[in-house]
Structure formats: structure tokens, C-alpha cells
Amino acid sequence: MSLSLFYVSTVAFLLILLLWALRPARKSASRVNDENALLGVPGRRHATYLPLIRQALSPRDIAFVAARGFPELFKRMQKERRRVALAYLAALHEDFTSLLHLATVVAALSPDLAPAQETERVWLKVQFNCRYQMVRAALRIGMVPARRLESLSHVVSELAVKMEMAISEFGERATMGAKLASPLDGQGVDFG
């Protein structure tokens, strides 16, 4: 009897432990702030840092250090440049993913969703991910594909602009619908 009680309590404990492990993770304060920033100005984080990344990847800086004959500094500088570029690339990917998620939400709320738009979004995701992986691999092996990094940043910027326009248009439609649905107050339409 006590052995079966032991087994039952062990199974119950393991189930509770499993449920606790499978629970959704809490959002950290920084993640909530990132989501709030996304709603305010979608996908603009990367654009703020692009000039700094461009400067960090400048071949002139590396040439200057190499010409001075500081091999230790030269190696460290190359390693840091690669680390910074990889961090920027990861943030760029995160911005793109967030914008794509926002595009999906806006498309779901849009009454005139065309299958072509969904196909275009999927194709954009495939293209971006392929280019992202190529740039990431190049950075990992020591190359610094600054132009390709800028090109990816440009793709994210274009998507951000499209999302801002879509959200603005969606807001205008909602406002117009609210005005039409409101009772006659000098601006609405009286259907009665």
C-alpha cells in the first residue's frame, strides 16, 4: 500500500515538474519594450546602427592598424569587427522576423487579403533567410561582406516602410468605419 502511494506521489511530482517545464516563458522587460517599440516604429532599430557598422567594417581602419605594425591589435580588431557584425546581423534578422510577424497580423486583419500577397511574403522570407545565411557564413570564416550586409538592411528598411504604410491605411479604414457606424453627429451618416 505504501509502495503504491510512493509511486503515485512520484508520478504526480513528475507531472507537475513536466507542466512547469512546458509553461510559456515570461517576457522579460526588455522584450516587452522591444515589442512596444515595434508597434511604435517597426523595424527601425537596425537603421540607427547602420552607419556605425559601416564605419566598423571600413577597410581603412584595418589598413591603418596593419600599417602601424601592431599584429596583436590587428588580430583583436578583426575579431571584434566580426563579433560586432554578427551581433548586428542577428539584430537585423530579429527586426525582419518581427516585421514579418506584424505583416502576418496586418494581413489577417485586412479584408482584402490576396493569395499573391501571402506568396510574396513567403518568397521574401526565403530570399532574406538565404542571403542572411550567406552573410553569416562569410562573417564566420573571416570575410566582411559589408555591401551584402547593407543590402539586407535595405530589405528590412523597405519592409518597415511597407508595414508603416499598411498600418496607416488600416488605421484610416478603421477610423472611416467608426465614423460611418457612429450616430449622426454632424459628421456621420444617418441610415435611419
N, C-alpha and C positions, 0 to 999 in steps of 0.2 A: 504494500500500500504506500509506504513512504517512498519507495523507489519510483512508482508511477507519478507521485506528486513531484518528485525531483525532476523527472523527465518533462512533465507538463510545465513546470516553472521555468526550466531551461529553454524549452521551445518558445514559451511566451516572451522570455527575456530576449531571445534571438530575433523574434518577430518585431519586438519593439525597437531593437537595435537596427534591424533592417529598414523599418519605416523611417527611423530617424536619419539613417544614411541616405535614403532616397528622397528626403524632403527637398523642396526647391531651395537653392541658396539665397540668402538675403542679399539685397543690393547694398553695396557699400555707398557711403555718402558721395564719393567721387563719381561712381557710376550713375547715381541719381542726378548729380549735377551735369554729367555728360549728356544724359537723356534730355534734361531740361534745356541744355544748350542746343541740342539737336532740334528741338521744337522751335527755338528762337531763330537760330541761323544755321540751317542744316549744312553739314559738311564743309565748314569754313575753317576748321582748326588747321588743316594741312596748309592752306594758303598763307596763313600767318607765318609759318616757319619755312616756306619755300626759299625765300631769299637767303636765310641763314644756312640752309642746307646747300644751296648753290655755292655760297662762299666756302663752306666747309669742304666741299668736293672740288674746289678750284685747284687745278694742277699747278698754278703759280705758287701757291703756298708750299706745296710739297717740293717743288723745284727749288724754292728759296732755301728750305731746310737742308735738302740734299746737297746744294751747292756750298753750304757752310761746313760740310763735313762732320755732321753730328749723326752718326749711324744709329745710336740708341734712340735719339729723339725722332729720327726719321721713321724707324720701325714702330715706335709708340704712336706717332702721329697717324700713320697708315692704319693701324689697328683701331684707333679711336674714330677716325673718319668712317671706317667700315661699320663700327658699332653704332654711330650716330645715324648713318644712312639706313641701317637695318631697323633701327627704332622708328625713324621717320616712315619707312616703308610699311612697318606694322601699323602705325597710326593711320596711314593712308588707306590701308586695307580695312581698318576698323571704320573709318569715315565712309568708305564705299559701301560696306556691309550695312551700316546704319541707314544710309540713304536709300539703298535698295529695299530694305525693310520698310522704310517710310513710303517708298514708291508703291510697294505692295498694298499697304494700308490705304493710301490715297486711291489707288486703282479699285480696291474693293468697295470704297465708299462712292466711287464715281458711277453714275447711272449708265454712261455710255462707254463701258469697257470693251475694247475691241481685242479679239484674239491676237491681232498683229502687234498690239502694244505689249502683251504678255510675252510673245515670241521675241520681240525686240529686247525686252528686259532680260530674258534668259540668255540671249545671244551676247548682250553687253556683259553679263556676269561671266560667261565663258571666256570672252575675249580678255576681260580685265584679269581674271584669275590666271590665264596662260601668261599674259605679259608680266603679271606680278611675280609668278614663279620664276620666269626667266631672269628678271631683275634681281630677285632674291638669290638665285643661284650664282649669278655673276658677282654679286657682292660677297657671297660666301667664299668664292675662290680668289678674291682679291681684286677683281676688276671694279671700276667705279663708273657704271653707265649713267652718268648724270642726265644725258638727254632723254633716256628711256624713263628715268625717274620723274623728270619734268613732264613727260608725256602722260604718265599715269596720273600725276597731279592734275593735269589738264582735264583728263577724263572725269575725275571726281568733281572738279570745279563745274564742268558742264552739267553733270548730273545734279549738282546742288542748285544751279540756276534753274534747271528744268523743274526741280521739286518746288522751289520757291514760287515759280510761275503757276504750277499746278495747285499749290496750296492757296495762293492768292485767288485764282479763278474759282476754286472750290468755295472759298470764303465769300466771294461775291455772289455766287449762286445761292448759297445758304442765306445770305442777307436778303437777296431778292425774293427768295421763297418765303422768308419770315415776313417781309413787307406785304406780300400778296396774301398771306394767310391771316394777317392781323385784321381786326375790325377797322371799319372806316374811321380814320383819324386825320383825314386831310391828305394822307399820303398813300393809304392802302386802297384796295379795290373792294367795293361793296357788291357782293354777289347776291344779296338778299333782296 
